[in-house]
């Protein structure tokens, strides 16, 4: 099996890569059948973004902290684990953001697209779904739109719902909502187009973030699922995203 071993810069991840390359050799990603990513969830997201044009499945082993998207790390038995692995397909979110200078920014997010206040005052956001205004004003620290795969990350920390991996649903979650008081957000169809307009953008600056790709001083943001892009993630049998999302709710 032609494997491309990629690792984060963390020493423990680099040590693991060296050991696995000694055992199995290493192939450049362009010539590989599968990518093995060694690190944490942040490195896994980075690898998935970079591997999407290759169409390769990515099997992660945790050499980071949380490791929600990763399998347990073991040096032995890797080939058997790869052959037995179960594949999950996830679709990213597409973000289009216009800043106050008239520059358009585009990015993809596997977990979520978030808007965050960038100054001392709360953000004021108008929310529209599929061209229809749904909330004239949300006063908050921010808001986000999350995929099922990302629903246990920032979304869950902001008290958003955990979404089953097979659900055709997105979570729209407020971050520290002030008006409407404690508004928790909404569940939307996965094909919905969500638009945030920043009110008083000069006085209350807002930044947008798509999987750590940041756009400062935005005027508006549009977010929707990008069905033409497929990310392939491999998990050990019985430890896929569906099981992890269910287990997270009983932890």
N, C-alpha and C positions, 0 to 999 in steps of 0.2 A: 504494500500500500504506500503510495506516494504522499507523504505528510509534510506540510509546511508548519514548522514550530515557530510561533511568535510569542514574545513575552514583554511584559511591561518593564519599566526601568528598575523596579524594586529588586534588590539583591536576591531575595528569596525566589522571585520569578526567574531571574537570570540563571541562578543555580539549577533550578528545575529544568530549564530549557537545555542547559549544557548536558545534564544527565540523560535526558530523553534523546537528544541528538546523538549522543554516544551509543545509545541502544538501537536507535531506529534510522539514523541518518537524517538528512534534511533536504527538502525540495523547495525550490522557489515557489511562491504562491501561484505564479502563472502556469506552472507545470504540475501542480499538486492535485490530488483527488479530494483532500480534506485539509482544513486548517485546524490546528490545535492551538488555542489561545491560553496563555498562562498569565494570570493576574487576577484582578477583581472585576466587578461589574463595569466600572468605568472603562477599563481596557477592553472588555468584551464589546461594549457599545462601539468603541473606536474601531475594533477589528471588523465588526459587522458592517459598519459604514464603508470601510476601505475595501471589503471583500465583495460588496454587492455586485459590482460589474463583472466579477469572475464567476458568479453563480455557484460558488462552493459552499458546502455546509461547514459550519464552525462548531467545534467541540471544545468547550471551555473547561479548564481545571483550575480550581480556586487556589491562587497564590496571593490573594488580597485580603479584604476584610469581610464584607457581607457575603458576596458570592452567590446572590440569588439566581443569577443566570448561568452559574458554573456548576460543574460536577466536582465531586471530591477528588483530591489529588492523590494518585498512586503511580509510582514509577512502573510497576509490573502490570502485565495483563492489558496493556493499552490497545493492542490490535484486536483482541477479543471484545473489548468494550466498544471500540469503534464499529465493529461489525454488528453488534447487538443494539447499538444506540437507536433511539426513536427520534424522529425528526419533527420539529415544530416549525410551522411557517407563520411568520408575523409580517404585518404590513406597516410601514412607517407613516407618520404624519408629514404632510408637506406644509411648510410655513412660508408665507409671503408677507414681508413687513416693509412698510414705507416709513422712512424717518423724516424728520422735520426739514431736512435739507433736500428732500425730493429724491433720495437715493433708495432704490428698491433692493431688498435683501431676500434671498431665498435659501432655505435649508431644510433638511430632513431630520425627523426626530423619531427614534424608536420608542422612547419612553413617554415624553411629554413635551409640549410647548408651553412655556410659562411666561407670564407678564408680571413684572415686579416694579414697584415704585423705586425710583432712583434718586429720591430726595427726601427731605424731612417730612413732607406732607403726604397724606394718603393719596392714592391714585383715584381718579374718577373715570370709569369705563362705561361705555355704552355697548351692549351685547346684542348682536343680530345673529339669527340662525336661518340659513337658506334665504337670505335677503329680507327677512321679516324681523323687525325690531322686537326683542323679547324682554329686554331690561333697559329702560331709558338711562338709568344711572346706578352703577355699583361703586360705592365708596369702600376702598379696601387697600390692603397692602399689595394685592395682586390677584391673579387668577390663572388657571391652567386648564389645558385640555390634554387628557391622558388616554393612551391606548390600554387595552387589557394587560398587555405584557408589562407596561409601566405603572400599572395601578397600585402596586405595593411600594412604589418608590416615593417620590415627592408628593404625589397625589394622596397616598395613605397618611403621610405625615401631616398633610393639611386637612385631615379628617374626611377625605374623599372615599368613595366606595371601592372595594376590591372587585374587579370585573372578571368573570370566568373567561378563560382564554378563547373559548369558541364562540363567545357572544359577539354579535354584530353591534357593539355599543361603544360609545366614547363617554368618558366622564368629564364634565365641565365643573370644576371645583373652585370655589372662592378661597382666597388666602386672607384670613383675619378680616372678614367682612364687617364693616361698620354700619353701612346702610345699603340694602335692607339688613337690619340687625341679624347677625349670625346666619345669613343666607348660605346654605351649604352647596348650592349648585344644582346641576341637572344631569340626567342621563339622556344621551342623544343617539340617534341611529349612526352607524359607522360611516354612512355616506353623507352625513350632514356637513355643510360648510359653515364654520363659525367665524364671525368677524367681531373684533374688538376695536372700537374707536376710542382714542384717548381724548378725554375732555380736558380742557385747560392744559394742554401739553406743555406750553411754555412755563407755566407756573408749577405744574405737578408732573415732572418728567418721569417717563416709564421706559424700561428696557424690556426686550423680548429675548428669550433664551430657548434654543432648540437643542436638547442634548448637549449643553455646555457651549454651543455656538451662540454668542451674544450679539445683539444688535441694540445699541444705545439710542436714546432720544427718539422713540418711535411715535408716529402719528396714528397709524392703524396696522392691524395684523389680521390676516385671513389664514385659517387652518382647516385642513381637510385630509382625510385618508388618501394615501397614494397607492391605489391598487395595482399599478403596473410594476411596483418594486416589491420583491419578495426576499425576506431575510430567512435563511435556513439555519436553525439551531439544533444541535444534537444533544440529547440527554440520555443518561443511563435509564434502562427500563424501570418504570415505576417511580421515576423521580423527575418527570417532565413538568412543564409550566402549569398544566392543569392541576396536578397534585400539589405543587408548591403553593399555588394561589388558594387552594382550599385549606391546606395546612396552616397557612399564614393567619387565617381567620380564627384558628383555635389555639394559637400560641399564647 
